[in-house]
Amino acid sequence: MNDILQIREISYGEFPEICGLNPRFKPKSKKVKIVIDVHVPESQKGSRDLPSAFGRLMKLLPSLERHQCGEHLLEDLKSGTRDFRSQHPDEITDIAHMMEHVIIDLQTNITGMDSCSGITCGYKNPSSRFDLFVECRDRKVGLFSALLATDLLKALLAKKILSGRFRASIDLAKYLYANKSLLQLTQLEPVVSRISTEFGWKRRFVLSLLGKLREFGLVSAKRSWVA
């Protein structure tokens, strides 16, 4: 398997059994649960420059600067005080934890949540598997955030140039969430021109973004539009 990150399952609920693990969880808050596998071949362990990847991530999601992290991962990534290359056993945990924070950030950007907490829980066996629990106001936004976070981190860890589509996808998701009636439409063709005008994007670009948002579960409309 070549993918460093693989989502195995996504579910939505209160998950009361884990509420005591993070005192910041709001009582009876709904959460999205993402089960992921983090695959780092033995020959590549310690070779990924996580601080550099996080620096690129901060340029796309500057609001990560405001996150509080009980494990001090983000502070260490920003300051460079921790030698990530020498801590092979923790590398996959750090990647899973980064994904938790990206999901949190995407959700708060899109929905305007005042606060959002999460937790990363590792398995004993297999040690490459994690359960991520993140407070979630809207199931569709939680699903979209998990899938986009996976794509984003895969690109970062592979040292690929981040496409402007990532930022555009976030901006469009935020726009559609603010105009929730659009998310319920069975046909988005009537609003393509409106989106194109408001963002200054070409029609074909808007259509490709809507296709991705549909693939990631945020948009309900069937793909019957024509580029």
PEBEL-V651514 format. One record per pair of residues at least 12 apart in sequence whose ideal C-beta (glycine too) atoms are under 7 Angstrom apart, sorted by the first residue. I is the first residue (numbers start at 1). J is the second residue. D is the distance in whole Angstrom. If there is no record, write none. Layout:
i;j;d
I;J;D
I;J;D
//
This chain:
i;j;d
1;39;6
3;39;7
3;154;7
4;38;7
4;39;6
4;40;6
4;154;6
4;157;5
5;36;6
5;38;6
5;99;7
5;150;5
5;153;6
5;154;6
6;36;7
6;37;5
6;39;7
7;34;6
7;36;6
7;146;7
7;150;6
8;35;4
8;36;7
8;37;6
9;35;4
10;32;7
10;34;5
10;143;6
10;146;6
11;33;5
12;30;7
12;32;6
12;136;7
12;139;5
12;142;6
13;30;7
13;31;7
14;28;6
14;30;6
14;31;7
15;31;5
15;33;6
15;133;6
18;119;7
18;133;6
21;119;5
22;117;6
22;119;5
24;117;4
25;117;5
25;135;7
26;135;7
29;135;5
30;136;6
31;133;5
31;134;6
31;135;5
31;136;6
32;134;5
32;136;4
32;142;3
32;146;6
33;131;6
33;133;5
34;132;4
34;146;5
35;129;7
35;131;6
36;96;6
36;99;7
36;130;5
36;132;7
37;128;5
37;129;5
38;92;4
38;95;5
38;96;5
38;128;5
38;130;7
39;128;6
40;91;6
40;92;6
45;88;4
45;91;6
46;85;5
46;86;7
46;88;5
46;91;7
48;91;7
48;157;6
50;77;6
50;84;5
50;94;6
51;77;5
51;80;5
51;84;6
53;156;4
53;157;6
54;77;4
54;98;7
56;156;6
56;162;7
57;156;6
60;162;6
60;166;6
60;167;6
61;105;5
63;105;6
63;109;6
64;101;6
64;105;5
67;101;6
71;97;7
73;94;6
73;97;5
74;101;7
92;128;6
93;122;6
96;120;5
96;130;4
96;132;7
97;120;5
98;153;6
99;132;6
99;149;5
99;153;6
100;118;5
100;120;5
100;132;5
100;134;6
102;149;4
102;152;6
102;153;7
103;118;7
103;132;7
103;134;5
103;145;5
103;146;6
103;149;5
104;116;5
104;118;5
104;134;6
106;145;4
106;148;6
106;149;6
106;170;7
107;134;7
107;136;7
107;141;6
107;142;7
107;145;5
109;170;6
109;174;6
110;141;5
110;173;5
110;174;5
110;177;5
111;137;5
111;138;6
111;141;6
111;177;6
113;137;6
116;134;7
116;135;5
117;135;5
118;132;6
118;133;6
118;134;4
118;135;7
119;133;5
120;132;6
140;217;6
140;218;5
141;177;7
141;218;7
143;216;7
143;217;4
144;173;6
144;213;7
144;216;5
144;217;6
144;218;4
147;216;4
148;169;6
148;216;6
152;166;6
165;209;7
168;209;6
169;209;6
169;212;6
169;213;7
172;209;5
172;213;7
173;213;6
173;218;6
176;218;7
183;218;7
183;219;6
183;220;6
184;220;6
185;221;5
186;220;7
186;221;6
186;222;6
187;221;6
187;224;6
188;210;6
188;219;7
188;221;4
188;225;6
189;225;5
192;206;5
192;207;6
192;225;7
204;227;5
207;225;6
207;227;5
211;223;6
//
